[in-house]
Amino acid sequence: MPIRSGWLSPDGQTREDTRLVSLGALTPVSPVATRSGVLPGSATGAYRIAGLTVTGTTGTMTATVSPGRALIQGTDAQGAYPVALTEYVNLVLADGDAQYGRIDLVVVRIHDDLYDGSARSEAVIEVVKGTPAATPAAPAVPALSLPLYQVTVPKGASAGTTAVDWSTALTDRRTATVGVGGILPVTTDTTNGSYPGQYRDVGGQLQRWSGTAWTDYPVLPTWQSWTPTWTTSTGSATPSFGNATVSCRYVKFGTTVHLNFSVAFGSTTNFGSGATTNDNWRFSLPVAAAAARPLIGFAEIAAGDAPNRATARLYLSTTTAFELILASGRPTATAFTATGGLDSLTPWTWASGHTVVGSATYEAAA
């Protein structure tokens, strides 16, 4: 019967009924199948999946598997097998080969005689012995098995001084599974998501499955380049960068915008044909601001040598552009002949090689 319901049929509930119905709330991989994996347990310390952890005993070939819970998915019609290990289990690895090393695999495995003809119906923790080789590889994962760890067994390994070095021999192969809507803890996992809106935690970074790709969530802001439009407050005597070196970058966090602004004027830079009243230089913002502001940052202006340097205040004259107002004198305390907003003649006659370098922070409109 394609539709199964737990504890409803008057003829009794089959094992398949139980597996198919009650586990549907875990991470799906098809309309009826579930992602195999270890169910995260209570953990302390470093980021990890708690449960079914393998540790080795120094000087021996013995490994210990800690209690935990897992789920192993069969075919869609077969259902998923829940597994619970409630006691510590010891496993003894075979001695190493005389000539080559090998890689063994520790797995949780389901034997179901109804499907595999094994004459067994049980869940077990097993060691799948690898093949010794000059360049050993982990053995294939048996059907209806969940890999836990792989163990590197060096040539000639045996209990005593030549035993497995457990501090370096173990490689964690566990994957996790959680309830639908739960955040899946993983370390490195290239598996596609199951449904748009699924979340996972990759080593501490939250990611969301869009339906086509995993993306950081929330989307992490990145610095971007922008070239401001250079005009004046009156719109007359419009300057242009020419061959100036313009290096401007910004990043937006929510409604907060940080920007760096750097211009080294060149030989073909047009500074404007002259200065008139309130004809200040104006530079467009990378993102529109919420409102005009009297101060968003500062810049150093320089006309070559050290005496001809000063500080300018960046202010938002409009919600789309900033201007610069002279905010200091020269380091030599020599007064400027012109003060106020920067323009082609303020605080000096600008020329090739002169620079404006600054930074600012402001509130974006959206």
N, C-alpha and C positions, 0 to 999 in steps of 0.2 A: 504494500500500500504506500503510495508516494507521500501522503500526509500522515504524520505521526504525532500523537499527543500523549504526554505522560499521564499514567494512572487514569486513563479514560476508558480504554477498551475493557469490556466485561470478560474477555478471554485472557486477560493478563497483559503485562507489559514486558516486551522482549528486551534483551540487552541492547539491541540497536535503538529501540525506542528511547531508552534511558540516555544513551550517548548522544543521540541526535537532538533531543528536546532540551535538556537542562543546560547544555553547554553553548547554546546559540548566542548567549549574551557576552561571550568572549570575543576577542579580536577576529573579525571575519576575513576569510580569503576567498570565499565564494558565497552564494546565497545560503548554503547550508554547512559549509566547512569552516573550521576554526584554525587560526595560526597556532602551530605547535610551539611550545616554549615553556620556560620555567615561570611559575607565578611568583612575582616579587614578594619576599617576606620582609619582616622588620629587620632593618640594617642599621649599624652604627659605623662611624669612621668613614673611610673613603667611599666614593661613589662605586657601587657594584650591585649585582643581583644577589640578593641573599637567598640561600637555599640550594641544596645539591652542590655544595662546594667541595672540591677535591683537594686534600692536603696529603703530603707524604711524610713518612716517618724516617728521620735521618738514619742512614746506615742500613736501611732495609729496602726491600722491593715491595713494600706494603703501602698502599694508599687508603685513605679513609674518606668516605662520602658522607657529608652531613645531611640531616633531615631537610626535607623540602617538598614542594608540590610542583607538578608539571602536567602538561597536556600534550598528548601525541595524537595527531590527526591521521586517520586512515583515508580511504576513498570517501567521496561524498556520501555514498550509500552506507558505508561502513560506520561512519561516525567518528567521534573523537574519544580517546581513552584518557580519563583522569587518573593521575598517579599521585600517591602520597607516600613518602618515605618518612617514617616516624622515629626511626632509630639510626644510629651511625652504623655504616656498613664498611667492613674491611675488604679490600681487594688485593690479591697478590699477583704481581706481574711476573711473567716468565723471565728467566735469566737472559742476558744479552747474548747475541750471536758472537762467535769467536772472531769473525772477520769484519762484519759491518754493523753499524747502528741501525735502529729501526724506530718507527713512531707507532705507538699504540693509541687506541681511542677508547675512552670511557664513555659509555652510553647508558641511557635508560631505554629498555627495549620491551616491546609488547610481543608476547607469543599468544596467538589466538588460533587454536586448532581449526575452528570453523572456517578460517580464511587461509591459513598457511599449512594446514595438515601436519603441524609439528607435534601433535599429541600433547600439547601443553597449552594451558590457559592461565597465563600469569604475567605479571610485570616484574622485570628483574633489572639489576644493575650489572652490566657486563663490561669486560675488557675485550675489545676487538684487537687482536694481535696484528701488528703490521708486518710487512715483508722487509727483512734486512737488505740493505742496498748501499752502494757507495754514496748515493744521494737519496736518502729514504724519503718517502711520502706517507702521509696519513692514509690509512685504509678507507675504503668507501663506507659510508654510513649504511648499516643494514636497513632493510625495510621496517617500517613501524618502529623507528628508533629516534631518539633525541640525543645528539652529541653533547657531552658535558665538557670534557677536557681532552686534549691530546697530550701524550707523555713521550718525551724523547728518551729512548733507552740506548745508551752508548754500547759499543761493542764490548763484550766481556763483562757486562754488568752482572753483579750478584750481591747478595747480602754481605755486608761488611764494608771494607774500605773502598771497594769498587762499585758500590751500590749507586743507584740513580741519584743525581744531584737534584733534589727536589726544589731547591731554591731557584733553579733555572729551567727545569725539565717540563714544567706545566704550562700549557697554553689554554686559556679559557675559551671554550667554544659555545658557551651557553647563550641562548637567545631568550627573550622574555615574551610573555603574552599577558594581556590584561583585559579587563572588561571593555565592552564597547563604550567609547567616550572617555576611557581611561588614558592616561599618558604613558606611552610605552617607553620603558627605560632601555636604551641600547648604548653600545660603545661605538662600534663601527658596523654599519648595517646598510647594504646596498639594496635591500628589498623595497619594492614599491609599496606605497600605502594602500590601504584597503578601501577607503572612501574619502571623498573630499571633506575636510574638516577634522580629520584624524590628527592627533598630536603625538609627538614623541620627544623624549629628552635624550639628546646626543651629548654625553659627557658634560652635562650642565647647560647646554643650549637647547631651548625649546624650539621645535620645528613643527610646521603644519603641512599636511599633504593637500595640494591644490587640485588634485585629480590627475596631474601630469608630472609633478615634481615636488620634492621636499624643499621648503623654503624656511629660513629663520623667521621666528615669530616672537615678538613683533618684528617686522622687517627692520633690519639693522641699518641705520642711516650711513651713508658713505659720502666722503668728500667728493665734490664735483667741481669742475672748472667752469668759469663763466667770464665772459668779456663784457664789461660794462659799456654802456653807451655814454659817450662823453659829450655833454652839451653845456650850456650856461643857464643861469637862472632867468635871464631875459630872453633867451633863444637867439640872441644876436651874436655875431663874431664866433660862430660855432667852431670849436677846435677839432682836431682829429689826431689819432695816435701815430699815423704814418708807420715808420719802422721801429716804433717803441717796443720794448720788451714788456708785455703785459702778462702778469702771473697772478690771477685772482681765483680763489677757491672758496667754497662754502659747504656747510653741512647743516641739515635741518633736523632737529629733534622735536617732533610734535610741532608746537608753535614757536619754538626757540631756534633762531638762526645764528650761527657763528660764521664769520667771514674773515678771510685774509686778503689783503689788497696790496699789490706791489706793481709799480710802474716805473720803468727806467726809460726816460724819454730819448728818442733817437734823432738822427740828423734830418729826417723828413717829417718830424712831428710838427703839427700846426697848433700853436698855443692860443690862437685867436688873434684877431687883428688889433686888439687893444682892450682896455678896461673902461667900463662905464659904471655909473652908480648901480650898486646891487647886481652887477653882472658877474656873479661868482661862478666858478666851475661847478658842474653838477655831474655826478656819476650814478647810473642806474643801479638799483639793487637786484640781486639774483632772485629774490622772492619778495612780493609786496608786503609792506609792513602794516601792522594794525593801526598805527597812528603816527603822525609826525612827532619826533622826540628831540629835545635839545642836546642830548648826548648819548651816543651809542658806542663810542670808542675813540682811540687816538691814533695818530700817524706821525712818523718822523718825515720831515721834508728836508732835502739836502741839495745844495748847489755845489757839489764837489767837495772842497776841503772842509775841515772840521769847523772853522768859525761860521761858515754859512750853513748852519743846521738849526732846526727849530722843531717845535711840537705843534701839531694842528689838532683841533677837536673835530671829530666826525659828528655831524648832526643830521637828522632826517628833516630836510626842508619840506618834503612831501612824503607820501606813503610809498613812492616808487623810486626815490633817489636820495642820495646823501650829498652834502657839501662839506667843505673843510674850512674851519675858521682858525686863524693863527692864534695859538694859545700860549706862546712863550717868546722870549727874546733869544738872541744868539748866545752860545756858551760864553762868549767874550763880553757879554753885557752890552755890546754895541747895539744901539737902537735901530729898528727897521724904519725906513722912510715911509713904508706903506703898511697898513695893518688892516685887519678884518678878514673877509673871505678870500680864499685863494683864487687868483685869476692870472692872466698872462703877465701882469706886472707886480703881483703881490705874492710873497713879500720882496721879491726881486724879479728881474727880467729872466724868465725861464729859458733854458737852452738844452741842447743835447748833453746827455750824461747826468742831468739832474734827476732826482728820484723822489717818489712818494711811496712809503711803506707803512701799512697800518693794519689794525684788526678791529673788529667790532662785534657786538652781540645785540640783537634786537628781537622784538616780538613780531612774528609773522601774522598776516591777516587771517590765515586759515591753516 
